[in-house]
Amino acid sequence: MTETHPHTHDHGTRHDHHEQDDAGQMEILELDAEVLGEHIASIIEWLPLTAGPRHIVDLGAGTGTGTFALLDRFPEAHVTAVDASPGHLRRLREKACARNVDDRVRTVLADLDADGWPGLGTPDLVWASASMHHLADPERVLRTLRGLLAPGGLLAVVELAGFPRFLPEDAPRERPGLEERCHAATERFHAEHMPHRGADWGPMLTAAGFTLAGERTVTVDIEGSRHEAIGRYALSGLLRIREAVARTLPAEDLAALDRLLDTDGPHSILRRDDLSVRTERTVWAARPR
């Protein structure tokens, strides 16, 4: 999974909006995999495993960014991909078939905040990337995972330090610092609705009965010229941010943001040659005590 920016909808159109929101999330997840795949692979390579895992659970699998990176790294492994979105899991299954690894992937639809998890077996590795902070009670989930893992198994919790930044700090010229103000507005929403976002998972893992086996922070700083998808990644991300902040941004900031998001206009973010992807990813690896 990756960071998304929730927003509310009118009850009468909730179903249509849910489908649109699901499609928007899928686009972000696909672009996240395309642009940040190298960093995800480096985190998997770092994991302090004592042996190659045979059964992996990808918790909050989305459309399969982690699933396929794990399958590539561990060719003997099978992955159980768990997510609450039927659309995400359908897309993951399509990709697994296209890659001829569908016999190594099992998809499970589950709300991890609900009581009574489906059977997930006894995995050697649980991979939870950008998913734990969405949970209402992550401490309870961590305790459940502790009982789920095979003896000597490993839990890897991976979190982004917020959604990536794309624009230079002095951009756009007429409203410098626009992107940071947009993110500040989303932080107020996240503080209320996702209080575990940005948490230090080390103490929580310890409290849940794990022993920390390692922690690593990976800095992401990719120049736009290195990857043609960065413009689309920035556009998709800022479109979702706009949905969350439209009612709270000053009119001048909203107008400047709309100029960036107008793909036919002269100020479109797709026309900029100064974009980059800047963020950090931290991974906590832990074993049950």
Buried (B, 14 or more C-beta within 10 A) or exposed (E): BBBBBBBEBEEEEEEEBEEEBBEBBBBBBBBBBBBBBEBBBEBBEBBEBEEEBEBBBBBBBBBBBBBBBBBBBBEEBBBBBBBBBEBBBBBBBEBBEEBEBBEBBBBBBBEBEEEEBEEBEEBBBBBBBBBBBBBEEBEBBBBEBBEBBBEEBBBBBBBBBBBBBBBBEEBBEEBBBBBEBBBEBBEEBBEEEBEBBBBEBBEBBBEBBBEBBEBBEBEBEBEBEEBEBBBBBBBBBBBBBBBBBEEBBEEEBBEBBEBBBEEEEEBBBBEBEEBBBBBBBBBBBBBBE
